[in-house]
Amino acid sequence: MATSSSVTLDDGIGFDALIAELDCLVRAGVPPDRISVSHDAAVQWVCEAHWVYADGPDDACAARRVDAQLALLRLMLEHGADPNKRKNRNSTPLAVCCRQFATYFQERALEKLALVLAAGGDPRQTKDPALCMALGLREMRGEIFDMPFRGDAPPGHADTVYQAVDMLLQAGADIEALDHRNMYSPLFMAAHMGSVPLLQFLVARGANAQASNPDGSNALMYAAGDVDGLAQSRAGFSTTWQRTGDPVATTRLLLDWGLAPAAANARGRTPLRLAVSAGNLDVAAVLAEALAAQGKLVAADVRLFRGTEFEARVAGLTPSAPPKKPAKAKAAPDGTAQRATWARAPGLIDGPTDWQPNQYPQWLRTCLKEVALRLGSGADPRVPPGMLYLEYDDYFRCLRLSRTKSYLSRSGAVTLEARVFDWANMSVGFSQQEGDAWVRREVIDFPMVPCTPPTTDTLCNAIGQLCARYFNTQA
């Protein structure tokens, strides 16, 4: 019964029926990568442990189902299932296995991971670093499932994660790799979670305690507070910084390792200021003591503690009085970060996607890429690539230009997008954050014959008009 056509099963038939049907299909010669369970690739469905518990089985039934999942995963891999095949927002079977370790469904997770790695699963081919996912990184901006490292974690939960990390490292995972938003590496996640044991574990395996992300934020800043401004995000686009673990002990450990308490990132945020902004005054007090020990605590730092329970403790420290220096002209930003987003966009537009050709046609890729290349050359003074960031959004298949690294802000974004339902319209619009809402202020519509976009000149001119109007760029 071998076939090259795709087969899709309905997950409504129940777990046991699905296992039996999948087993029959694979043994009959259907390539595993051509089988889906509803919207999931069948191999990914088999790797996902929570399906075992979907209808509330008893312990004996759940254990039998886990055994069945493992046996089916082994069978699929033996019959050619690709452990690095991407589907569903660029996930892979290996990525699904890694995400199991920060959930309550860890049964036999190490065995599944071992099977996928042995079949050629590559930790370097996942959308986000496999190590970060195993430690709890999720899809929303800033979202971490930290349950293995909480004080109330089940016994052995963290040890299982540590074993998974060692397996991934042996398979070639990069312990310094950042997620696709350049927010988290395994070390930054550990500092954010306030986990001293995890920090010590990672450094013992080669993680650089002194590392910083492209914005200049280091582990001490992640331990102190809301490095990436997640608390200011609105409309459910991210999660806020949450105080977990033991950030005071984490801060002391990082200071012992030589991280500088006076360091500032590209936004001028220091660990002390981040801690105060996040309300972590006990962490801020430790940082104030470290600054005083280095002669770098200033009176403005001490004033941050007025009216708090730490006022007397910090007031007893001796602030330094640095000599006055002549004022220097503030150097204008060099635009390196902004230009990097323009240089990166064409490759992302041409990159792999989960959309089918009719959902993301080649003409739209070509149109978006030509606009990005034209404006990225700096030919239009109204759209300076050294001042504006360019973001390509694969989900909406659009381009966004903004003055800030995150387009979700009060300064807003100029967006070029097509109407994906019938390809009969393209538009250039400006929207901005207002309270909890994303409000569209202006839109320029371009009705078009389906699959025939406006010219690059037309679209670039419309983008230039809105940039000049709303970003005060050169007219």
C-alpha positions in Angstrom: 0.0 0.0 0.0 3.0 2.3 -0.4 2.0 5.7 -1.6 3.6 9.1 -2.4 0.4 11.0 -1.7 -0.2 12.8 1.6 -2.5 11.3 4.3 -4.3 13.4 7.0 -5.9 11.8 10.0 -8.5 13.5 12.2 -7.3 13.8 15.8 -11.0 13.5 16.9 -10.9 9.7 16.5 -9.0 9.4 19.8 -5.4 8.7 20.9 -5.5 4.9 20.7 -7.2 4.8 17.3 -4.6 7.3 16.0 -1.7 5.3 17.2 -3.1 2.1 15.6 -3.9 3.9 12.3 -0.5 5.6 12.1 1.3 2.3 12.8 -0.7 0.6 10.0 0.1 3.4 7.5 3.8 3.3 8.2 4.0 -0.4 8.1 2.1 -0.4 4.8 4.8 1.8 3.3 3.4 5.3 3.6 6.3 7.7 4.1 6.0 9.1 7.7 6.7 12.7 6.5 3.6 12.5 4.3 1.3 11.7 7.2 -0.4 14.5 9.2 -2.7 14.4 12.3 -5.1 17.3 11.7 -2.7 20.3 11.4 0.4 18.6 12.9 3.0 16.5 11.1 2.5 13.0 12.4 6.1 12.7 13.7 5.6 15.9 15.7 2.3 14.6 17.0 4.1 11.5 18.3 6.8 13.6 20.0 4.2 15.7 21.8 3.6 14.1 25.2 0.4 16.0 26.2 -1.7 14.1 23.7 -1.3 11.0 26.0 -3.4 12.8 28.6 -5.9 14.6 26.4 -8.9 12.5 27.6 -7.8 12.0 31.2 -6.6 8.4 31.2 -5.6 6.6 34.5 -2.0 6.1 35.3 -1.8 2.6 33.8 -3.4 3.7 30.6 -1.1 6.8 30.4 2.0 4.6 30.8 0.8 2.2 28.1 0.2 5.2 25.8 3.6 6.6 26.4 5.1 3.2 25.5 3.0 3.2 22.3 4.2 6.7 21.4 7.8 5.7 21.8 7.4 2.6 19.7 5.7 4.5 17.0 8.3 7.2 17.0 11.0 4.5 16.7 9.1 2.9 13.8 8.7 6.3 12.0 12.3 7.1 12.3 13.3 3.7 11.0 11.1 4.2 8.0 12.7 7.5 7.0 11.0 10.2 9.1 13.2 13.4 8.9 13.9 14.6 12.5 14.8 18.1 11.0 11.7 18.5 8.8 10.1 21.9 9.4 6.3 22.4 9.8 4.0 24.5 11.8 5.8 27.8 12.3 9.2 26.3 11.5 9.1 23.6 14.2 10.9 20.3 13.8 10.4 16.9 15.6 13.6 17.7 17.5 12.2 21.1 18.6 9.0 19.4 19.8 11.0 17.0 21.9 13.0 19.8 23.4 9.9 21.7 24.4 8.7 18.7 26.5 11.3 19.3 29.2 9.8 22.4 30.6 6.3 20.9 30.9 4.5 18.6 33.3 4.7 15.8 30.7 8.3 14.6 31.0 7.6 10.9 31.0 10.2 9.2 28.8 11.1 12.5 27.2 14.8 11.7 27.4 14.2 8.5 25.4 12.3 10.4 22.7 15.1 12.9 22.5 17.7 10.2 22.3 15.8 8.5 19.4 15.5 11.7 17.4 19.2 12.7 18.0 20.3 9.2 17.0 18.3 9.5 13.8 20.2 12.7 12.8 18.3 15.4 14.7 20.5 18.5 14.5 20.2 21.1 17.3 21.5 23.7 14.9 18.5 23.4 12.5 15.8 24.4 14.9 14.3 27.9 14.6 15.3 28.8 18.1 18.3 27.1 19.8 17.4 23.6 21.0 19.1 24.3 24.4 16.9 27.4 24.9 13.7 25.4 24.1 14.8 22.6 26.5 15.2 25.2 29.2 11.7 26.6 28.7 11.8 29.2 25.8 8.4 29.5 24.2 6.9 31.4 21.2 5.7 34.6 22.7 8.2 37.4 23.1 10.0 37.0 26.4 8.0 33.9 27.4 9.8 31.3 29.5 8.3 28.2 31.2 10.6 28.0 34.2 8.8 25.2 36.1 11.8 22.8 36.4 13.8 25.4 38.2 11.2 26.7 40.7 11.4 25.8 44.3 8.2 23.8 44.1 9.4 21.7 41.0 8.8 17.9 41.3 11.9 16.0 42.5 14.2 15.2 39.6 12.6 17.6 37.1 15.7 19.9 36.8 18.0 16.8 36.7 16.1 15.6 33.6 16.6 18.9 31.9 20.3 18.9 32.7 20.5 15.4 31.1 18.7 16.8 28.0 21.1 19.7 27.8 24.1 17.4 28.0 22.7 15.2 25.2 22.1 18.3 23.0 25.6 19.6 23.6 27.1 16.2 22.6 25.0 16.5 19.4 26.6 19.8 18.6 24.3 22.4 20.2 25.8 25.9 20.7 25.7 26.9 24.3 26.1 30.5 23.4 23.4 30.7 20.7 20.7 33.4 21.0 17.1 32.9 20.1 15.8 34.5 16.9 14.8 37.7 18.7 18.4 38.1 20.1 16.9 38.2 23.6 17.9 34.9 25.2 20.8 32.5 25.4 20.8 29.6 27.9 22.9 31.8 30.2 20.6 34.8 30.0 17.6 32.5 30.6 19.2 31.2 33.7 19.9 34.7 35.0 16.4 35.8 34.1 14.9 32.8 36.0 17.1 33.5 39.0 18.5 30.0 39.1 22.0 29.7 40.7 22.2 25.9 40.0 21.4 26.4 36.3 24.0 29.2 36.0 26.6 27.1 37.6 25.7 24.1 35.4 26.0 26.1 32.2 29.2 27.8 33.1 30.7 24.5 34.0 29.9 23.3 30.5 31.6 26.3 28.8 29.0 29.1 28.8 30.7 32.5 29.0 29.5 34.3 32.1 30.7 37.6 30.6 28.7 37.4 27.4 26.3 40.1 26.3 23.6 40.2 23.6 23.8 42.5 20.6 22.3 45.3 22.7 25.0 45.0 25.2 22.9 43.5 28.0 24.6 40.9 30.1 23.5 38.2 32.6 23.7 40.7 35.5 21.1 42.9 33.8 18.9 39.9 33.1 19.0 39.0 36.8 18.2 42.5 37.8 15.0 43.2 36.0 13.1 43.8 32.7 16.0 44.1 30.3 13.9 44.1 27.1 11.0 46.3 28.3 8.5 43.5 28.3 6.4 45.2 31.0 5.7 48.1 28.6 4.5 45.8 25.8 0.8 45.8 25.3 -2.1 43.8 23.7 -0.7 40.4 24.7 2.2 40.5 22.4 4.6 39.5 25.1 4.9 38.4 28.7 6.2 40.7 31.4 9.4 40.1 33.4 8.4 38.0 36.4 10.4 37.7 39.6 11.2 34.0 40.0 13.9 31.9 41.6 16.4 33.8 43.8 17.5 36.9 41.9 19.5 38.2 45.0 21.6 35.0 45.1 21.9 35.1 41.3 23.1 38.7 41.4 25.7 37.9 44.1 27.0 35.0 42.1 27.4 37.0 38.9 29.2 39.8 40.8 31.5 37.2 42.2 32.2 36.1 38.7 33.4 39.6 37.9 30.4 41.1 36.0 30.6 44.9 36.3 27.8 46.5 38.3 28.3 49.8 36.5 28.0 48.4 33.0 25.3 49.9 30.7 23.7 48.4 27.6 23.1 50.2 24.3 20.0 51.8 25.8 21.9 53.2 28.8 20.3 50.8 31.3 22.5 49.7 34.2 21.7 46.7 36.4 20.9 49.0 39.3 18.4 51.1 37.3 16.8 48.0 35.8 16.4 46.5 39.3 14.8 49.7 40.7 12.5 50.0 37.7 11.3 46.4 38.2 10.7 47.0 42.0 13.5 44.5 42.9 14.9 46.7 45.6 16.7 43.9 47.4 18.6 43.2 44.2 19.2 46.9 43.7 20.7 47.2 47.3 23.2 44.4 46.5 24.2 46.2 43.3 24.5 49.6 45.2 26.9 47.9 47.7 28.9 46.5 44.8 29.1 49.9 43.2 30.2 51.5 46.4 32.9 48.9 46.8 34.3 50.0 43.4 33.9 53.7 44.2 31.2 54.0 41.5 28.1 54.7 43.5 26.8 58.2 42.9 24.4 60.3 44.8 21.7 59.9 42.2 21.8 56.1 42.8 21.4 56.6 46.5 18.3 58.9 46.0 16.6 56.0 44.2 16.1 54.3 47.6 14.4 57.2 49.4 11.2 56.2 51.1 11.9 52.5 50.8 12.9 49.8 53.4 16.4 49.9 52.0 16.9 53.7 52.4 19.0 53.4 55.6 21.1 50.5 54.3 22.1 52.3 51.1 22.4 55.8 52.8 25.2 54.3 54.9 27.3 53.7 51.8 29.7 56.3 50.6 28.8 57.7 47.2 31.7 58.7 45.0 32.2 62.2 43.7 33.8 61.9 40.3 35.5 65.1 39.0 33.5 67.1 36.6 34.3 66.7 33.0 33.7 69.1 30.2 30.5 68.2 28.4 31.0 66.3 25.2 28.8 66.5 22.2 26.6 63.4 22.2 27.6 61.3 19.3 24.8 60.5 16.9 23.9 56.8 16.6 25.9 55.2 13.8 22.9 53.3 12.5 24.7 50.0 12.4 21.8 48.1 14.1 19.3 49.7 11.8 21.2 48.9 8.6 21.7 45.4 9.7 17.9 44.8 9.6 17.8 46.1 6.0 20.7 43.8 5.0 19.0 40.8 6.6 15.5 41.3 5.2 16.0 40.0 1.6 17.4 36.7 2.9 14.4 36.3 5.2 11.9 37.1 2.5 13.5 34.4 0.3 14.0 32.0 3.2 12.0 28.9 4.1 8.4 29.3 5.1 5.4 27.1 6.1 3.1 28.9 3.7 2.1 27.1 0.5 3.0 28.8 -2.9 -0.6 29.9 -3.3 -0.5 31.5 0.2 2.9 33.2 -0.3 3.4 33.5 -4.1 6.7 34.2 -5.7 5.5 37.5 -7.1 4.9 38.8 -3.6 8.4 37.7 -2.4 9.9 39.5 -5.4 7.9 42.6 -4.8 8.8 42.8 -1.1 12.5 42.1 -1.8 12.7 44.8 -4.5 11.2 47.3 -2.2 13.6 46.4 0.7 16.6 46.5 -1.6 15.6 49.9 -3.2 14.9 51.7 0.1 17.8 49.9 1.8 20.2 51.5 -0.7 19.4 54.9 0.8 18.2 56.2 -2.6 15.2 57.9 -0.9 16.2 60.5 1.7 12.7 60.2 3.3 13.6 56.6 4.2 17.0 56.6 5.8 18.2 53.0 6.5 20.5 54.3 9.2 17.6 55.7 11.1 14.8 53.3 10.6 14.6 49.6 11.4 13.1 47.2 8.8 11.2 44.1 10.0 10.0 41.3 7.7 7.0 39.5 9.2 6.7 36.0 7.8 3.3 35.5 9.5 1.6 38.5 7.8 4.0 38.4 4.8 4.7 42.1 5.1 7.4 44.7 5.7 7.4 47.1 8.7 9.5 50.3 9.1 9.9 51.8 12.5 12.1 54.2 14.5 12.4 51.7 17.4 13.7 48.1 17.4 10.2 46.8 18.2 7.6 48.3 15.9 5.0 47.9 18.6 5.4 51.4 20.2 3.9 54.8 20.4 6.2 56.0 17.6 4.5 53.4 15.3 5.3 51.7 12.1 4.8 52.1 8.3 3.7 48.8 6.9 3.6 47.4 3.3 1.2 44.5 3.0 -1.0 42.6 0.5 -4.5 41.5 1.1 -3.8 37.8 1.3 -7.4 36.6 0.8 -7.7 37.4 -2.9 -4.4 39.2 -3.8 -6.6 42.1 -5.2 -5.1 44.9 -3.1 -1.8 46.1 -1.6 -1.5 48.9 0.9 1.0 51.2 2.7 -0.2 52.3 6.1 0.9 53.9 9.4 -0.2 52.5 12.7 0.9 53.1 16.3 0.3 51.9 19.8 -2.4 53.8 21.8 -3.0 52.3 25.3 -3.8 48.7 24.7 -4.7 49.1 21.1 -2.8 49.1 17.8 -4.4 51.9 15.9 -4.2 52.6 12.1 -3.8 56.3 11.4 -3.6 56.4 7.6 -3.6 53.9 4.7 -2.8 54.3 1.0 -4.6 51.5 -1.0 -3.5 50.2 -4.3 -6.2 48.1 -6.0 -4.6 45.7 -8.4 -5.2 42.9 -10.8 -4.6 39.8 -8.8 -1.0 38.7 -8.8 0.2 41.9 -10.4 1.5 44.3 -7.7 2.1 48.0 -8.1 5.5 49.1 -9.4 8.4 49.3 -7.0 8.6 53.0 -7.6 4.9 53.4 -6.6 5.3 51.5 -3.4 8.6 53.1 -2.4 7.1 56.6 -3.0 4.1 55.8 -0.8 6.4 54.5 2.0 8.5 57.6 1.7 5.5 59.9 2.0 4.3 58.2 5.3 7.9 58.0 6.7 8.4 61.8 6.1 5.0 62.5 7.6 5.1 60.4 10.7 8.8 59.9 11.4 9.9 63.5 10.5 12.5 62.2 8.1 13.8 64.4 5.3 11.0 65.6 3.0 
